[in-house]
């Protein structure tokens, strides 16, 4: 069994919003690819939530990065095709 605890995490995708990041993390999880959910570390409290507008990096183990990017690309292409079809 391979020890993943020492393997580097790499950015597989930068989501535009927290919601998009959640969808993509769920997609990767369904494919057996773990992506930790990093907790933002704000240096000071904010009076209103900006969570919906923050870009979020999707991190995966380096050994899974090519597979993760393939899964994400297929998902994004599928959504682009669905968006184009709904515009017609």
C-alpha angles and dihedrals in degrees: 000000000000118000104232093178092088097042118110123248117229133189109258095175140355110225119208094223139020089247092056090048091053092052093049093046089052090049091051091046090054087055091051095256114130118219116180118226104232114215111226114242107212114190091215135018118263124221092223133029117259093175094114093060102042119110111234129201117225107221125199137167111279091240090057097043098098092048091046092051091049091052092047093047091051090049093049093047090051091051092047089053092049091050092050092049092051091052092060 
